[in-house]
Amino acid sequence: MDDLDKIKKEKERWEQEMQKKSRDRKDKFVTTSSEPVAPLYTPDDMEGTDYLKDIGFPGEYPYTRGVHYNMYRGRLWTMRQFAGFGTPRDTNKRFHYLLKHGETGLSTAFDLPTLMGYDSDHPRSHGEVGVCGVAVDTLKDMEIIFDGIPLDKVSTSMTINSPASILLAFYIVVGEKQGVPSKQLRGTIQNDILKEYIAQKEYIFPPEPSMRIITDTMAFCKDEVPLWNTISISGYHIREAGSTAAQELAFTLADGFTYVEYGIKAGMNVDEFAPRLSFFFNSHLDFFEEIAKFRAARRIWARHMKEKYGAKDPRSWLLRFHTQTAGCSLTAQQPENNIVRTAYEALAGVLGGTQSLHTNSMDETLALPSEKAVKIALRTQQIIANEIGVANTIDPLAGSYFVESLTNKMEQQAEDYFRRIESLGGVIPAIEKGFFQKEIADAAFRYQEEIDKKERIIVGVNEYVEEDEKIDIPILKIDPEVEKEQVQNLKKVKETRDNEKVKSCLQKLRNAAREGDNLMPRFIDCARQYASLGEMIQVLREEFGEYREVSIF
Amino acid sequence: MQDRKIRVLIAKPGLDGHDRGAKVIAASLRDAGMEVIYAGLRQTPEMIVEAALQEDVDVIGLSILSGAHMTIFPRVLELMREKGLDDVLLTGGGIISDEDIQKLEAMGTGKLFGPGTNTNEIVAYIKDWYKKNRLSKENEEAHS
């Protein structure tokens, strides 16, 4: 303690000297989340931190330094590029291209109609088929997407939420047809409906039936698809919607705790399903703030799972996460600069101990990535992994006065938010009151204001601007023919399937929805009969109703 | 009529739920003294034009990030003409290529804005349009 007192005194003296002898180039220094940053961090900034209790060792509670004993010395993170566009055939080609260039896991992007549970021939789908991702109507489409890809060899992540369990059902049946039993399938469905109400807004049903679909999926998978990550609890979209780093952290973990509580309420033991929960975070521009966020996330999750929810299996304490670099940080102006932004964000993800990583392509503010752009993005990860030495030792920034103090601050801010959410009655009541939506909209507005007033410099946007810039990079365009082709293919499937069987399995789905039976086996039966996604969702829309949000800005 | 605030309808057509931009613009226009009606998500062209008519707006602003702009903007324009909203400004923004912006502006939309636009630029554009297209016409009518 004497040492700390001495340091504090000396620091005060130094601060006075600094103010006398130097002048800052601006009034305040803040993080990307508008949090103030001090000129210097010293041991007194991590006062009260107990190394063994708060930081500890990798692979051991509370996992601040990482979830594995030897981290990247054992195995590098999975390089997983999000891909999907046009027809299932186009996407299959892109998957083979990525695997050939050294990608180690697949990640599927679906188009908006699929995300919203509409078939390609629905009037609301017009103009959006295959545009933001691949269109999936029936099992047939999934058979084509994974054609020639052995499902026992790759792991597949699917970014899908409201209809997540139906896409998983399609995947299970594709596995069956390849001769791969469901117990061997590895991958992730996003299946995180809470963040849809909070940020991404691709919800269909009201919260309660949505949560029931999710607990059904968890219960089914613990026995039948035990290697599958049943929810990827996502902060990514919360951040893209404009939240701060601390909000991303707090809201995501609060969502995670809500799934745990619903799982327990549905009659499961926490250790039966918690090991299959995984996370998905954004890596934004502020290097140290992001690293602190990842480290704090692991510690908070471990502490709550062990102490609050009584999980006994250490695998339930582990926060494993995927990272994607921040799409919202990219600029349409001078797009090549996005390669540099993405590289720093990816580096923060790696120094934060991520388990898998997607690096954005430079052209994503303009269109879906071209092959060239996506290859540079993948190469960025390979350079980080192999050339710059950061994968040689574990959690190299631990012990940095700045990083440890930021990590502590992140944890405190998250705990403050947990208390506020609890006082509103929990996550779902807080959603219904618009709490998260308002917090995020306010942060997004503040960030934009800082840019407009030039308090925050964005290269190429409000400084170092090139007048009359002509953007000269190849752009991937989606042919409007895709929609016609997809509608034709769906028509063909409907003509060749056994429509009596389809009717009967849809009726069984309806009964299960009414009677509270697990929906997963029903989805799988429907999938086998080539019932479409839209047909299954329509049954559930009729049974569960649709959610409408209160719009706040 | 001098005191009348500029009335703007902000809407997100199509299935996309990314409403960050729409909300930031809505708040900026409100802070600039305009009356903002935020229609929110998943608005069909029919719903948008109907709301514009009901709310008697001067400006419709659409935010489209999904790539469906070449379907949605022309349809909204068509409906605006059918309903006689010829004197209403249709503007918007999102992930729209320069080539598509040129095509849409030629069809009759107002200026369309890409990512990175300063919100003050949009405020100034709308105020300027209002001055040229509404206030001057009102003056003409008052003198005739």
Boltz contact constraints between the chains, C-beta under 6 A:
constraints:
  - contact:
      token1: [A, 112]
      token2: [B, 15]
      max_distance: 6.0
  - contact:
      token1: [A, 112]
      token2: [B, 16]
      max_distance: 6.0
  - contact:
      token1: [A, 112]
      token2: [B, 66]
      max_distance: 6.0
  - contact:
      token1: [A, 116]
      token2: [B, 15]
      max_distance: 6.0
  - contact:
      token1: [A, 127]
      token2: [B, 68]
      max_distance: 6.0
  - contact:
      token1: [A, 127]
      token2: [B, 71]
      max_distance: 6.0
  - contact:
      token1: [A, 128]
      token2: [B, 15]
      max_distance: 6.0
  - contact:
      token1: [A, 128]
      token2: [B, 66]
      max_distance: 6.0
  - contact:
      token1: [A, 128]
      token2: [B, 68]
      max_distance: 6.0
  - contact:
      token1: [A, 131]
      token2: [B, 67]
      max_distance: 6.0
  - contact:
      token1: [A, 132]
      token2: [B, 66]
      max_distance: 6.0
  - contact:
      token1: [A, 200]
      token2: [B, 17]
      max_distance: 6.0
  - contact:
      token1: [A, 201]
      token2: [B, 17]
      max_distance: 6.0
  - contact:
      token1: [A, 201]
      token2: [B, 41]
      max_distance: 6.0
  - contact:
      token1: [A, 202]
      token2: [B, 17]
      max_distance: 6.0
  - contact:
      token1: [A, 241]
      token2: [B, 20]
      max_distance: 6.0
  - contact:
      token1: [A, 242]
      token2: [B, 20]
      max_distance: 6.0
  - contact:
      token1: [A, 331]
      token2: [B, 116]
      max_distance: 6.0
  - contact:
      token1: [A, 332]
      token2: [B, 114]
      max_distance: 6.0
  - contact:
      token1: [A, 332]
      token2: [B, 115]
      max_distance: 6.0
  - contact:
      token1: [A, 332]
      token2: [B, 116]
      max_distance: 6.0
  - contact:
      token1: [A, 333]
      token2: [B, 116]
      max_distance: 6.0
  - contact:
      token1: [A, 365]
      token2: [B, 115]
      max_distance: 6.0
  - contact:
      token1: [A, 441]
      token2: [B, 23]
      max_distance: 6.0
  - contact:
      token1: [A, 444]
      token2: [B, 20]
      max_distance: 6.0
  - contact:
      token1: [A, 444]
      token2: [B, 24]
      max_distance: 6.0
  - contact:
      token1: [A, 445]
      token2: [B, 24]
      max_distance: 6.0
  - contact:
      token1: [A, 445]
      token2: [B, 27]
      max_distance: 6.0
  - contact:
      token1: [A, 448]
      token2: [B, 24]
      max_distance: 6.0
  - contact:
      token1: [A, 452]
      token2: [B, 118]
      max_distance: 6.0
  - contact:
      token1: [A, 452]
      token2: [B, 119]
      max_distance: 6.0
  - contact:
      token1: [A, 452]
      token2: [B, 120]
      max_distance: 6.0
  - contact:
      token1: [A, 461]
      token2: [B, 116]
      max_distance: 6.0
  - contact:
      token1: [A, 551]
      token2: [B, 38]
      max_distance: 6.0
  - contact:
      token1: [A, 551]
      token2: [B, 40]
      max_distance: 6.0
  - contact:
      token1: [A, 553]
      token2: [B, 23]
      max_distance: 6.0
  - contact:
      token1: [A, 553]
      token2: [B, 26]
      max_distance: 6.0
  - contact:
      token1: [A, 553]
      token2: [B, 27]
      max_distance: 6.0
  - contact:
      token1: [A, 553]
      token2: [B, 38]
      max_distance: 6.0
